[in-house]
Amino acid sequence: MKVSPRKGVLSITPYVAGKPIEETKREFGLKEVFKLASNENPLGPSPKAVAAVRKALSGINRYPDSQGFCLKKSLAEFWGLKPENFVLGNGSDELIELVIRTFTEADENIVTSEGTFLEYSIIAQTNERRIKKAPLREFKYDLDAMLELVDPKTKLVFIANPNNPTGTYLNKNQIARFISLLPEGVITVLDEAYDAFIDVEDYPESLATLKDNVIVLKTFSKAYGLAGLRLGYAVSSGETVSYLERVRQPFNVNLLAQEAGAAALKDKGFLRKTRKVILEGKNFLYRGLSETGIKYVRSVTNFILIDTGFKGKAVFESCLKCGVIVREMEAYGMRNFIRLTVGNKKENRIFLKVFKKILKEMRK
Ligand SMILES: Cc1ncc(COP(=O)(O)O)c(C=O)c1O
């Protein structure tokens, strides 16, 4: 019998994730494939997190702690806040949805930017919420254009800071001014998935003073190397957090993720090493890209947006055949671009070699 989905489901463009390594090996008959497509940590997970997972494995017959007591305590110590300032999520993706479901009525809208993390739009759409987007300006969020989109029915604003896929950031003063100009009752969500890679002085200290109308999202998927376990958290005032907690599924964060997260937070050495590898790798890639005469956007994150000068999809496909998975940017409306995750030394070297070869062929 034929079934039909809820109204609006057919107009959703599904999220396309980075292509998996195993699938690429099979498809192209390759022995070795390098994935530089999903902004993951090239060092792997923290060994301390792996040890914590191993230790916890024998307990997976039990449900996880629905309150995430130990992890919230660790997060509170780490940030100098209270456990009641944190909500845990199955990745920050889940928290984006939780915020939308908790705070928006059917007739209220959400404001964000074009050229940003696609999940804001997809999740708004799947929850039948209108999302309004201001164009990017020189690869950055245009906060003034976003303010103009805010109307009496606007309830949420999503800002990825730093932004994915551009790798640019908004500074302390820009964010503070923007929030101060929003009408009362509008909640700003600052998605700081890449904050651990920041190497600039004027990045906002979003957790220094918590406000009811600001929700900060963080993730363990990037610098902490735990993308496969799915763990993120939202931080805000106790009151704002209490609303999110009412809507959250009770066992949304699994037991292994909770243990790994607490252990990874304590592994400061791993984070330092990750930052060093990314900064060095990024400089190496900048130099290599400059040699090709190709334009790229300078990034404060672990990825680089590259203007290939050709169809990004064609470059992506040529890279795939050579065993390098990058991300094409058509879904972001950036046809000539690819996004490259900074890898380890070997991965970066191989990418540049493959990329230079492809450019040479395309320029013929
Ligand atoms: C800006 C931004 N926010 C959130 C996420 C989702 O992260 P998570 O793995 O925690 O769901 C990503 C992942 O790429 C991202 O780029």
The ligand as an SDF file (V2000), in Angstrom:
LIG
                    3D

 16 16  0  0  0  0  0  0  0  0999 V2000
   29.0700   24.4610   12.8590 C   0  0  0  0  0  0  0  0  0  0  0  0
   28.7470   23.0650   13.2500 C   0  0  0  0  0  0  0  0  0  0  0  0
   27.8670   22.8450   14.2290 N   0  0  0  0  0  0  0  0  0  0  0  0
   27.5330   21.6100   14.6120 C   0  0  0  0  0  0  0  0  0  0  0  0
   28.0680   20.5150   14.0060 C   0  0  0  0  0  0  0  0  0  0  0  0
   27.5940   19.1520   14.4280 C   0  0  0  0  0  0  0  0  0  0  0  0
   28.4700   18.5590   15.2640 O   0  0  0  0  0  0  0  0  0  0  0  0
   28.1030   17.2490   16.0710 P   0  0  0  0  0  0  0  0  0  0  0  0
   29.0060   16.2000   15.5500 O   0  0  0  0  0  0  0  0  0  0  0  0
   28.3900   17.6290   17.5020 O   0  0  0  0  0  0  0  0  0  0  0  0
   26.6620   16.9430   15.8500 O   0  0  0  0  0  0  0  0  0  0  0  0
   28.9820   20.6610   12.9740 C   0  0  0  0  0  0  0  0  0  0  0  0
   29.5270   19.4870   12.2950 C   0  0  0  0  0  0  0  0  0  0  0  0
   30.1260   19.5210   11.2740 O   0  0  0  0  0  0  0  0  0  0  0  0
   29.3210   21.9750   12.5810 C   0  0  0  0  0  0  0  0  0  0  0  0
   30.1740   22.1830   11.5740 O   0  0  0  0  0  0  0  0  0  0  0  0
  1  2  1  0
  2  3  1  0
  2 15  2  0
  3  4  2  0
  4  5  1  0
  5  6  1  0
  5 12  2  0
  6  7  1  0
  7  8  1  0
  8  9  2  0
  8 10  1  0
  8 11  1  0
 12 13  1  0
 12 15  1  0
 13 14  2  0
 15 16  1  0
M  END
$$$$
